[in-house]
Amino acid sequence: MDAARGQCARGFRAPWFHATITNAFAKPTYVKCEATAWGRESEALFHAALPTIVVAPPAGVFLDRHRSRQLDWFFDTDNLPQALGHQHDVVSYTAWCEPWRNPPI
């Protein structure tokens, strides 16, 4: 819990996201995902990789066929400065995932 508190405290000024990642038909695999954050005027605010390794170490999200995983996390503004200042601006995200053939494990 102490490690989680420290991580979550870093997200105080960061944009958070909720993602549902589904492996609809691929063989069991790790996935890597990208997302674009959109503002009120339909403008792209920033583009980034979803930080799946942080929420599912050591290699990110692994999904069996026909399985889903939900993630609630934030974009770390220390590593993604373009997200800084957008914690209240994001209206929606679009995201896409693909199999990660060589995850860092």
N, C-alpha and C positions, 0 to 999 in steps of 0.2 A: 504493500500500500504506500509506503514512503516513496518508493521510486515512481509510482503512478502519480502521487501528489506533485512531485517535482516536475514531472513531464507536463501535467495538466496546467500547472502554474505558468509554464512557458507559453501556453496557448491563450492566456488572458487577452492579449491584444492581437490575436491571429484570427483569420477566417477559419471557421470550422466547417466540416462537411459530414453528411450522412451518405453512405454508399451501400448499395446492395450489389454484390458481385455474384454472378451466376455462371456456372459452367453448364451450358445448355446441352452440348453434344460432344465436346472434345474429350479425348482420353484424359484421365487424371493428370493434373499439371499444376505447377506454380503459375501465377499470373502476374503480369505487370500492367499497370493502368496509367493512363494520362487523363487529365481533366482540364477544361477551360471554365473559368469563373466568369459569369455574366452579371452586369449591373442593371439598374432600373431602366436605363435608356437602351437596353439591348446591346451595350458595348462590352467587348471582351476586356476584362480587368487584368487577368493574368492566365498563364498556361503553365501547368506543372505536372510532374509525376505524382500519383497518389503515394503517400508515404507508407506503403504496405509493410516494409521491413520493420518499421518502428512498432507497428501494432501487432505484428506476427513474426517475431524474430525466430531463427536467424536468416530466413530466406524469403519472407513475405507470405502471402496467402496461397495455400494449397487447396485445390478444389477437386473432389471426385466428380465424375460425370453426373449431371442432374442435381448438383448441390449448389447452395448459395451461402454466402457469408455476408453479414452486415458489419460495417465499420463506422464508428463515430470518432473522428479525430480532427486535427487541425493542420494547416500548412505552416510549418516552422519558418517564421520570418527571418530568423538568423541565417538559414540556408536558402531562403527564397525571398530576397528583399523586395521583389516586385509585388508580393502579397501584403507587405507592410502598409498599414493604413486602410485596408479594405475589410476589416472585421465586421463592419456594419453595412457594407456596400453590396455584397454578393446576394443576388436574388435567386440564382439557380446555377447549376453546373451541368455541363455535358461531359460525358466520360466514355472511354472505350478501353477495352482490355484485350490482351492477347496472351497466348501461352508464353511462358518464360523458359526457354530451352536450357539456359545456363544460369540458374539463380546463384547468388553468392553464398554457397554453403560448402 
